[in-house]
C-alpha cells in the first residue's frame, strides 16, 4: 500500500510539473501538423508524425461524462488506450515500434504482442474530425479512430483534451 501511495504521489508531482512546464511554454506540445490532402502524402511512411502526440477518439465527447475510447501514441514508443469519461476511465499502456505501415505492439499488462497495420488519412467521416486512423488488427479498442489536424481545433471541440493528454503522459511515465 505504501508503494502505491508513493507511486501516486510521484505521478501527481510529475503531472503537476509537466502541466507547469506546458503552461510556461504556452500551448504545450509542438502543434500538430495537418495531414496532406493526397493519399500518397498521408501514407504512414510519408507522415509518421501524424500518428504521434495526437488524441485519437472513437467519437466526439460532448461533455466530460461521455464515455469514449481514445488512443495516444507518444514519440518515444509508448502509447495508451483509454476507455471512459474525463472523470472515470480504465487505461492500458503499450510499447510500439513503427515499421513502415506496421506497428509492433506489446501490451504491458499481459505482455501480449500484436502486429497492426495502420493508416492515417485526411477524412470527413465524422465531423468535426478531419483525420482518420485505421488500425487493422487493433488488440484493444476500435479499428477506426478520429482526430484533429490542428491542436486549436481539438481544444475548441474538446476543451478538456489537454487534461486528457497530460493525464496520459503521467500514466506513461509510470511505465
C-alpha positions as CSV (number, residue, x, y, z in Angstrom):
1,X,0.0,0.0,0.0
2,X,2.9,2.4,0.8
3,X,4.5,1.7,-2.6
4,X,1.2,2.5,-4.3
5,X,0.9,5.8,-2.3
6,X,4.5,6.7,-3.3
7,X,3.8,6.0,-7.0
8,X,0.6,8.1,-6.9
9,X,2.5,10.9,-5.2
10,X,5.3,10.8,-7.7
11,X,2.8,10.6,-10.6
12,X,0.9,13.6,-9.2
13,X,4.1,15.6,-8.7
14,X,5.3,14.7,-12.3
15,X,1.9,15.6,-13.7
16,X,2.0,18.9,-11.9
17,X,5.5,19.7,-13.1
18,X,4.6,18.7,-16.6
19,X,1.5,20.9,-16.6
20,X,3.5,23.8,-15.2
21,X,6.2,23.4,-17.8
22,X,3.5,23.2,-20.5
23,X,1.9,26.4,-19.2
24,X,5.2,28.2,-19.3
25,X,5.7,27.0,-22.9
26,X,2.3,28.3,-24.0
27,X,0.4,25.7,-25.8
28,X,2.3,22.6,-24.5
29,X,3.5,20.2,-27.1
30,X,4.6,21.2,-30.6
31,X,1.5,21.9,-32.6
32,X,0.2,19.0,-34.7
33,X,0.7,19.5,-38.4
34,X,-2.2,18.7,-40.7
35,X,-2.2,15.6,-42.9
36,X,-1.7,16.3,-46.6
37,X,-4.7,16.0,-48.9
38,X,-3.5,13.2,-51.2
39,X,-3.4,9.6,-50.3
40,X,0.3,9.2,-51.2
41,X,1.2,12.1,-48.9
42,X,-0.8,10.7,-45.9
43,X,0.7,7.3,-46.0
44,X,2.3,6.3,-42.8
45,X,5.8,6.2,-44.3
46,X,5.3,9.8,-45.6
47,X,3.8,11.4,-42.4
48,X,4.7,9.3,-39.3
49,X,4.3,12.3,-37.1
50,X,0.5,12.4,-37.9
51,X,0.1,9.3,-35.7
52,X,2.1,10.7,-32.8
53,X,1.2,13.0,-29.9
54,X,-2.4,13.3,-31.1
55,X,-5.6,12.2,-29.3
56,X,-7.5,9.7,-31.4
57,X,-11.2,9.3,-30.4
58,X,-13.8,6.7,-31.3
59,X,-16.4,9.5,-31.2
60,X,-16.7,13.1,-30.1
61,X,-17.4,13.6,-26.4
62,X,-19.9,16.4,-25.9
63,X,-19.4,16.6,-22.1
64,X,-16.9,15.4,-19.6
65,X,-19.1,12.5,-18.5
66,X,-19.4,11.0,-22.0
67,X,-17.7,7.6,-22.3
68,X,-15.2,7.4,-25.2
69,X,-12.3,5.3,-26.3
70,X,-9.1,7.1,-27.0
71,X,-5.6,6.2,-28.1
72,X,-2.4,8.2,-27.8
73,X,1.0,7.4,-29.4
74,X,4.0,9.2,-27.9
75,X,7.1,9.7,-30.0
76,X,9.2,7.6,-27.5
77,X,7.4,4.4,-28.5
78,X,5.0,4.3,-25.6
79,X,1.2,4.6,-26.0
80,X,-2.0,4.4,-24.2
81,X,-5.5,3.1,-24.8
82,X,-8.1,4.6,-22.5
83,X,-11.9,4.0,-22.2
84,X,-14.2,6.0,-20.1
85,X,-15.0,9.6,-19.3
86,X,-12.9,12.5,-18.1
87,X,-13.7,11.5,-14.5
88,X,-13.6,7.7,-14.7
89,X,-11.6,5.5,-17.0
90,X,-9.5,2.4,-17.5
91,X,-6.3,2.6,-19.4
92,X,-3.7,0.2,-20.8
93,X,-0.1,1.2,-21.6
94,X,1.7,-0.4,-24.5
95,X,5.0,-0.1,-26.3
96,X,5.1,0.1,-30.0
97,X,7.6,0.2,-32.8
98,X,6.7,1.7,-36.2
99,X,7.9,-0.2,-39.2
100,X,6.6,1.5,-42.4
101,X,2.8,0.9,-42.3
102,X,3.1,-1.6,-39.4
103,X,3.1,-1.1,-35.6
104,X,4.5,-3.9,-33.4
105,X,2.6,-3.6,-30.1
106,X,3.5,-5.0,-26.7
107,X,0.6,-4.6,-24.2
108,X,2.5,-4.1,-21.0
109,X,0.0,-5.6,-18.5
110,X,-0.1,-9.1,-20.0
111,X,2.9,-8.9,-22.4
112,X,0.5,-9.6,-25.3
113,X,2.1,-8.9,-28.7
114,X,0.3,-7.8,-31.9
115,X,1.2,-6.6,-35.3
116,X,-1.1,-3.8,-36.5
117,X,-1.3,-2.3,-39.9
118,X,-2.2,1.4,-39.8
119,X,-3.0,4.3,-42.0
120,X,-3.6,8.0,-41.2
121,X,-5.6,9.9,-43.8
122,X,-7.5,13.2,-44.1
123,X,-11.2,12.4,-43.9
124,X,-14.6,13.8,-43.2
125,X,-16.3,10.6,-41.9
126,X,-17.3,12.2,-38.6
127,X,-17.2,15.9,-38.5
128,X,-15.7,17.9,-36.8
129,X,-12.8,15.4,-37.0
130,X,-10.6,15.8,-40.1
131,X,-8.2,12.9,-39.7
132,X,-8.8,9.1,-39.6
133,X,-6.6,6.4,-38.1
134,X,-7.3,2.9,-39.1
135,X,-5.7,0.1,-37.0
136,X,-6.1,-3.3,-38.8
137,X,-5.8,-5.9,-36.0
138,X,-6.0,-3.5,-33.1
139,X,-5.5,-5.6,-30.0
140,X,-7.7,-3.1,-27.9
141,X,-10.4,-0.7,-28.8
142,X,-11.9,0.3,-32.1
143,X,-10.5,-0.3,-35.5
144,X,-11.1,3.2,-36.7
145,X,-10.4,6.4,-34.6
146,X,-10.7,10.1,-35.4
147,X,-8.5,13.1,-34.7
148,X,-7.9,16.7,-35.4
149,X,-5.2,18.0,-37.7
150,X,-4.7,21.1,-35.5
151,X,-4.4,21.3,-31.7
152,X,-6.5,24.5,-31.7
153,X,-9.4,22.7,-33.4
154,X,-9.2,19.9,-30.9
155,X,-9.1,22.3,-28.0
156,X,-12.2,24.1,-29.3
157,X,-14.2,20.9,-29.7
158,X,-13.0,19.1,-26.6
159,X,-11.9,21.8,-24.1
160,X,-10.5,19.2,-21.7
161,X,-8.4,17.4,-24.3
162,X,-5.2,18.9,-22.9
163,X,-6.1,17.4,-19.5
164,X,-6.6,14.0,-21.1
165,X,-3.2,14.3,-22.8
166,X,-1.5,15.4,-19.6
167,X,-3.0,12.5,-17.7
168,X,-1.9,10.1,-20.4
169,X,1.7,11.5,-20.2
170,X,1.6,11.0,-16.4
171,X,0.4,7.4,-16.8
172,X,3.1,6.7,-19.5
173,X,5.8,7.9,-17.1
174,X,4.7,5.2,-14.6
175,X,6.0,2.5,-17.1
